[in-house]
Amino acid sequence: DLKSFLSPLDAESREEFAGRCKTSKGHLQNVMYGLKSCATDLAVSIERESGGKVRRQELRADWANHWPELVE
């Protein structure tokens, strides 16, 4: 999950990861703690930039509505 992925990173690495995802470190933390929902494009970026360690299905409860091709 996002928390497990981000927790071991130092502040600079978190900032760099957020930048690659085109968001802020603060917004990632809000998504991580469930304070903000994760936009579909951000979910895709997080999945890509984490090398698949955080999957978009983990970030949105309604993922099947947005990516029906991923439903098995």
C-alpha positions in Angstrom: 0.0 0.0 0.0 1.0 3.6 -0.3 1.9 4.0 3.4 4.2 1.0 3.3 5.8 2.3 0.2 6.4 5.9 1.4 7.2 5.2 5.1 10.8 4.0 4.6 11.6 6.9 2.2 13.4 10.0 3.5 11.9 13.4 3.1 13.9 14.2 -0.1 12.9 10.9 -1.7 9.2 11.5 -0.9 9.4 14.9 -2.4 11.0 13.5 -5.6 8.4 10.7 -5.8 5.6 13.3 -5.4 7.2 15.4 -8.2 7.4 12.4 -10.5 3.7 11.8 -9.8 2.9 15.5 -10.5 1.6 16.2 -7.0 2.8 17.4 -3.7 4.2 15.4 -0.8 1.4 16.8 1.3 -1.3 15.6 -1.1 0.3 12.2 -1.1 0.1 12.1 2.7 -3.6 13.1 2.5 -4.3 10.3 0.1 -2.2 7.9 2.2 -4.3 8.7 5.4 -7.6 8.7 3.5 -8.1 12.5 4.0 -8.4 13.0 0.3 -9.5 10.8 -2.5 -7.0 9.7 -5.1 -7.7 11.0 -8.6 -7.6 8.4 -11.4 -4.6 10.0 -13.1 -2.7 10.2 -9.8 -3.4 6.5 -9.1 -1.9 5.6 -12.5 1.1 7.8 -11.8 1.7 6.3 -8.3 1.5 2.8 -9.8 3.9 3.7 -12.6 6.4 5.6 -10.4 6.4 3.0 -7.6 7.3 0.3 -10.2 4.0 -1.5 -9.5 4.6 -1.7 -5.7 1.5 0.4 -5.2 -1.3 -0.7 -7.4 -4.1 1.7 -8.6 -6.7 -0.8 -7.3 -5.4 -0.2 -3.8 -5.9 3.6 -4.1 -9.5 3.7 -5.3 -12.4 1.6 -4.0 -14.2 2.2 -7.3 -11.3 1.2 -9.5 -13.3 -1.3 -11.5 -15.5 1.5 -12.8 -12.5 3.3 -14.1 -10.3 0.4 -15.3 -12.7 -2.4 -16.3 -10.0 -4.0 -18.4 -8.2 -4.9 -15.1 -11.1 -6.9 -13.8 -10.3 -10.6 -14.0 
